[in-house]
């Protein structure tokens, strides 16, 4: 799915193999926003930060209404992180 749509399901970022990728993605998005701050330590908080950032991106860039973004289950990868979907990569 990500190869076709460019979107990564939030459920996959909780996998152990993607812990470093999620940190890279958050740092990249913070850099784009010119925001200097700490990356949350827990994966749960990192995932929540990605969800919040994707909601902002969809409303500002995608033109979606804030209520419509609540059911969105994936985010656009904006960094060079690989986000493997299986243990084979």
GUDREN-238594 format. One record per atom (N, C-alpha, C): atom name; x, z, y. Coordinates in nm, 2 decimals. Atoms other than C-alpha are relative to their C-alpha. Layout:
BEGIN
- CA|X|Z|Y .
...
END
This chain:
BEGIN
- N|0.08|0.00|-0.12 .
- CA|0.00|0.00|0.00 .
- C|0.09|0.00|0.13 .
- N|-0.08|0.01|-0.12 .
- CA|0.27|0.08|0.26 .
- C|0.06|-0.13|0.03 .
- N|-0.07|0.13|-0.02 .
- CA|0.44|-0.25|0.21 .
- C|-0.10|-0.10|0.06 .
- N|0.09|0.09|-0.05 .
- CA|0.12|-0.43|0.29 .
- C|-0.05|0.04|0.14 .
- N|0.06|-0.04|-0.12 .
- CA|-0.03|-0.22|0.57 .
- C|0.10|0.07|0.10 .
- N|-0.10|-0.07|-0.08 .
- CA|0.28|-0.04|0.70 .
- C|-0.04|0.15|0.02 .
- N|0.05|-0.13|-0.01 .
- CA|0.09|0.29|0.66 .
- C|0.04|0.09|-0.12 .
- N|-0.04|-0.10|0.11 .
- CA|0.20|0.60|0.45 .
- C|-0.11|0.10|-0.01 .
- N|0.10|-0.10|0.02 .
- CA|-0.06|0.82|0.30 .
- C|0.06|0.14|0.02 .
- N|-0.05|-0.14|-0.03 .
- CA|-0.03|1.19|0.42 .
- C|0.03|0.07|-0.13 .
- N|-0.02|-0.07|0.12 .
- CA|-0.06|1.30|0.06 .
- C|0.13|-0.02|-0.07 .
- N|-0.13|0.03|0.05 .
- CA|0.27|1.14|-0.03 .
- C|0.12|0.08|0.07 .
- N|-0.11|-0.06|-0.07 .
- CA|0.48|1.32|0.23 .
- C|0.02|0.14|-0.05 .
- N|-0.03|-0.13|0.05 .
- CA|0.44|1.65|0.05 .
- C|0.09|0.00|-0.12 .
- N|-0.09|0.01|0.12 .
- CA|0.65|1.53|-0.24 .
- C|0.14|0.04|0.04 .
- N|-0.13|-0.05|-0.03 .
- CA|0.99|1.68|-0.26 .
- C|0.10|-0.12|0.04 .
- N|-0.09|0.11|-0.03 .
- CA|1.16|1.33|-0.25 .
- C|-0.01|-0.05|0.14 .
- N|0.02|0.05|-0.14 .
- CA|1.02|1.27|0.10 .
- C|0.02|0.10|0.11 .
- N|-0.02|-0.11|-0.10 .
- CA|1.12|1.60|0.27 .
- C|0.09|-0.05|0.11 .
- N|-0.10|0.05|-0.10 .
- CA|1.42|1.44|0.45 .
- C|-0.06|-0.11|0.08 .
- N|0.06|0.11|-0.07 .
- CA|1.22|1.13|0.53 .
- C|-0.10|0.04|0.11 .
- N|0.09|-0.05|-0.10 .
- CA|0.95|1.33|0.71 .
- C|0.07|0.06|0.12 .
- N|-0.08|-0.06|-0.11 .
- CA|1.21|1.51|0.92 .
- C|0.05|-0.12|0.09 .
- N|-0.05|0.11|-0.08 .
- CA|1.36|1.17|1.02 .
- C|-0.11|-0.06|0.08 .
- N|0.11|0.06|-0.07 .
- CA|1.02|1.03|1.11 .
- C|-0.04|0.09|0.12 .
- N|0.04|-0.09|-0.11 .
- CA|0.93|1.34|1.32 .
- C|0.11|-0.01|0.11 .
- N|-0.11|0.01|-0.10 .
- CA|1.27|1.32|1.50 .
- C|-0.01|-0.13|0.08 .
- N|0.01|0.13|-0.07 .
- CA|1.22|0.95|1.57 .
- C|-0.12|0.00|0.09 .
- N|0.12|0.00|-0.09 .
- CA|0.87|1.00|1.71 .
- C|0.02|0.09|0.12 .
- N|-0.04|-0.08|-0.12 .
- CA|1.00|1.29|1.93 .
- C|0.09|-0.07|0.10 .
- N|-0.09|0.07|-0.09 .
- CA|1.27|1.07|2.06 .
- C|-0.07|-0.11|0.08 .
- N|0.08|0.10|-0.07 .
- CA|1.02|0.80|2.14 .
- C|-0.08|0.06|0.12 .
- N|0.08|-0.07|-0.10 .
- CA|0.82|1.05|2.34 .
- C|0.08|0.07|0.10 .
- N|-0.09|-0.07|-0.09 .
- CA|1.13|1.18|2.51 .
- C|-0.03|0.15|0.00 .
- N|0.04|-0.14|0.02 .
- CA|1.03|1.53|2.37 .
- C|0.11|0.06|-0.08 .
- N|-0.11|-0.08|0.07 .
- CA|1.31|1.77|2.28 .
- C|-0.06|0.13|-0.05 .
- N|0.06|-0.12|0.05 .
- CA|1.18|2.04|2.05 .
- C|0.04|0.02|-0.15 .
- N|-0.04|-0.02|0.14 .
- CA|1.24|2.19|1.71 .
- C|-0.10|-0.07|-0.10 .
- N|0.09|0.06|0.10 .
- CA|1.11|2.02|1.40 .
- C|-0.05|0.12|-0.09 .
- N|0.05|-0.11|0.08 .
- CA|0.88|2.26|1.21 .
- C|0.07|0.01|-0.14 .
- N|-0.07|-0.02|0.12 .
- CA|1.04|2.41|0.90 .
- C|-0.08|-0.03|-0.13 .
- N|0.08|0.02|0.12 .
- CA|0.75|2.40|0.66 .
- C|-0.06|-0.14|0.00 .
- N|0.06|0.14|0.02 .
- CA|0.62|2.07|0.52 .
- C|-0.14|0.00|0.05 .
- N|0.14|-0.01|-0.04 .
- CA|0.26|2.19|0.59 .
- C|0.00|-0.02|0.16 .
- N|0.00|0.01|-0.15 .
- CA|0.35|2.22|0.97 .
- C|0.05|-0.14|0.04 .
- N|-0.05|0.14|-0.03 .
- CA|0.54|1.89|0.96 .
- C|-0.11|-0.10|-0.02 .
- N|0.12|0.09|0.03 .
- CA|0.24|1.72|0.81 .
- C|-0.10|0.00|0.11 .
- N|0.10|-0.01|-0.11 .
- CA|0.01|1.86|1.07 .
- C|0.05|-0.06|0.13 .
- N|-0.06|0.07|-0.12 .
- CA|0.25|1.74|1.35 .
- C|-0.02|-0.15|-0.01 .
- N|0.02|0.14|0.02 .
- CA|0.24|1.39|1.20 .
- C|-0.14|-0.04|0.02 .
- N|0.15|0.03|-0.01 .
- CA|-0.14|1.40|1.18 .
- C|-0.04|0.00|0.15 .
- N|0.03|-0.01|-0.15 .
- CA|-0.16|1.51|1.55 .
- C|0.06|-0.12|0.07 .
- N|-0.07|0.11|-0.07 .
- CA|0.09|1.24|1.66 .
- C|-0.07|-0.13|-0.03 .
- N|0.07|0.12|0.04 .
- CA|-0.10|0.97|1.46 .
- C|-0.13|-0.01|0.07 .
- N|0.13|0.00|-0.07 .
- CA|-0.43|1.07|1.62 .
- C|0.03|-0.04|0.15 .
- N|-0.04|0.04|-0.14 .
- CA|-0.26|1.04|1.97 .
- C|0.03|-0.15|0.00 .
- N|-0.03|0.14|0.00 .
- CA|-0.12|0.70|1.87 .
- C|-0.12|-0.09|-0.02 .
- N|0.12|0.08|0.03 .
- CA|-0.45|0.57|1.74 .
- C|-0.09|-0.01|0.12 .
- N|0.09|0.00|-0.11 .
- CA|-0.64|0.67|2.05 .
- C|0.07|-0.07|0.12 .
- N|-0.06|0.06|-0.11 .
- CA|-0.38|0.55|2.30 .
- C|0.04|-0.15|-0.02 .
- N|-0.05|0.13|0.03 .
- CA|-0.24|0.24|2.13 .
- C|-0.10|-0.08|-0.07 .
- N|0.09|0.07|0.09 .
- CA|-0.51|0.15|1.88 .
- C|-0.14|-0.01|0.06 .
- N|0.13|0.01|-0.07 .
- CA|-0.81|0.21|2.12 .
- C|-0.11|0.06|-0.08 .
- N|0.10|-0.07|0.08 .
- CA|-0.99|0.43|1.86 .
- C|-0.06|0.12|0.08 .
- N|0.06|-0.12|-0.05 .
- CA|-1.23|0.70|1.96 .
- C|0.06|0.12|-0.07 .
- N|-0.06|-0.12|0.06 .
- CA|-1.09|1.05|1.89 .
- C|-0.08|0.05|-0.12 .
- N|0.08|-0.04|0.12 .
- CA|-1.38|1.13|1.65 .
- C|0.03|-0.09|-0.12 .
- N|-0.02|0.10|0.11 .
- CA|-1.30|0.82|1.44 .
- C|0.14|0.03|-0.07 .
- N|-0.13|-0.02|0.05 .
- CA|-0.94|0.93|1.39 .
- C|0.01|0.12|-0.10 .
- N|0.00|-0.12|0.08 .
- CA|-1.03|1.25|1.21 .
- C|0.01|-0.03|-0.15 .
- N|0.00|0.04|0.14 .
- CA|-1.09|1.07|0.88 .
- C|0.12|-0.09|-0.04 .
- N|-0.11|0.09|0.03 .
- CA|-0.77|0.87|0.90 .
- C|0.10|0.07|-0.10 .
- N|-0.08|-0.07|0.10 .
- CA|-0.56|0.95|0.59 .
- C|0.14|-0.05|-0.01 .
- N|-0.14|0.05|0.00 .
- CA|-0.23|0.77|0.67 .
- C|0.06|-0.01|0.14 .
- N|-0.06|0.02|-0.13 .
- CA|0.02|0.72|0.94 .
- C|0.10|-0.12|0.00 .
- N|-0.09|0.11|-0.01 .
- CA|0.23|0.44|1.07 .
- C|0.15|0.05|0.00 .
- N|-0.14|-0.04|0.00 .
- CA|0.60|0.47|0.98 .
- C|0.07|-0.07|0.11 .
- N|-0.07|0.06|-0.12 .
- CA|0.80|0.41|1.30 .
- C|0.15|0.01|0.00 .
- N|-0.15|-0.02|0.02 .
- CA|1.15|0.51|1.18 .
- C|0.05|-0.09|-0.11 .
- N|-0.07|0.07|0.11 .
- CA|1.39|0.37|0.92 .
- C|-0.01|0.08|-0.13 .
- N|0.02|-0.08|0.12 .
- CA|1.28|0.64|0.67 .
- C|-0.06|-0.08|-0.11 .
- N|0.05|0.08|0.11 .
- CA|1.21|0.50|0.32 .
- C|-0.13|0.04|-0.05 .
- N|0.13|-0.05|0.06 .
- CA|0.92|0.72|0.20 .
- C|-0.03|-0.06|-0.13 .
- N|0.02|0.05|0.14 .
- CA|0.94|0.65|-0.17 .
- C|-0.13|0.04|-0.05 .
- N|0.12|-0.04|0.06 .
- CA|0.61|0.64|-0.34 .
- C|0.01|0.04|-0.15 .
- N|-0.03|-0.04|0.13 .
- CA|0.76|0.70|-0.68 .
- C|0.14|0.05|-0.02 .
- N|-0.14|-0.05|0.01 .
- CA|1.07|0.87|-0.82 .
- C|0.10|-0.10|-0.04 .
- N|-0.09|0.11|0.04 .
- CA|1.22|0.53|-0.91 .
- C|0.08|-0.05|0.11 .
- N|-0.08|0.06|-0.11 .
- CA|1.35|0.45|-0.57 .
- C|0.11|0.08|0.05 .
END
